[in-house]
């Protein structure tokens, strides 16, 4: 059905589009950037007519033709004219400039058509010193990469920026920190509609470790930022802390995302926040474990652990989020925990299965005065979530089971869809109101999943472009 605009609204939308286009042309000479096409699945660096991924990176780095690849020119874009798997035979060259790696259009099953198998070699490392650069990964599957100190799939460094969209990272590992992604003193991280599953960090962070710029001696405020939306972290493992995601010295938000089945031997089975202010909105954190070695030591925060100490405070604000069915000591439920300078705040409409470890921040209630459903070890509140599986959309999710307290007890004003891209077909909004269940607010469900939702038509702009959220279309994420 054609989209109709009327009067002033049409004028505003067209004006916004014109401004966006103008900024693309004006920003950094993007129109002059080169597109380098990979034409072979072979991991080669030989003088022939084909352009391999390895050769394309060399051509982009040097702004000069290399083997069968055309010359790079400024911030370049590597595209893939082939589908299938590239198996690396050795470490890929380090990326030293702004670069977009764009896979083919997504297959009908929403899986990326191009797989890069690291073969236990180093994959994508961005090192844009001294000013920092941007690496963008679109529509790719990265698997079985390895890095000795951090980031088995992707590593970015001082002042660098990473953008990941519609991609998957699996079975990557490191003997250090961040099984799939490691950002060391990075400037920013953006992730949308992506999945990080089955990765291993021998020290911290089974899937993602994002350490922004900052210091605790002397103490400086975090300047780095991150946004994680519509993404799933599952089955990742860390031997020390942070089974799924670890962030530090950064302010950011996690929205409409799932952390499920991650594990660590120590603290923060799902999410570990070291220093900074983090908002977790409409997300699901379940089935994570903070004592995977079954030693009954004093581990903390099966689902969420907010560290902080006397010098570097850490705060997590929860809204319409479920943290339930996680485990702290083996077999003992404990969903949240906070360190001496850590705080977990409620913006309302959450479900916390067991509050022990952060009881000072949550009043037990079904619901309490803040519209939170909160339980304790003595009297836990069950989230009623099914196992992680493909429920539609680009990533796996945990659906509420029949009778779950999550249904209609959330709050999501203005939201167009859940993590999967589902919602109410009549209103073209996320909330699907169940007539027989009293609403806590607007009929939205708690967490990343909207029960009885259907897949909604794709939006050109996620929010009509009015608020500036260009998650569906932007210069960074086409």
Secondary structure, DSSP 8 states (H G I E B T S, - for coil): ------HHHHHHHHHHHHHHHHHHHHSTTGGG--EEEE--SS---SSSS---HHHHHHHHHHTS-BTTB----SSEEEEES--EEEE-SS----B-S-EEEE-----TTS--SEEEE-TTS--EEE--TTT--EEEEES-EEES-EESSB-SSEEE-TT-EEEEES-EEES-EESSB-SSEEEEEESEEEEES-EEES-EESSB-SSEEEEES-EETTEE---EEEEEES-EEES-EESSB-SSEEEESEEEEEES-EEES-EESSS-SSEEE-SEEEEEES-EEES-BS-TT--------SSEEE---SSS-EEEEEES-EEES-BSSTT-B--EEE-TTEEEEE-S--EES--TT-GGG---EET-TTS-EE--SSS-----EEEEE--SSSS-EEEE-TT-TTTT----TT----TTSEEBTTTTBS----TTS--SSSS--SSS--TT-EE----SSTTTTSSS--SSS-SS--
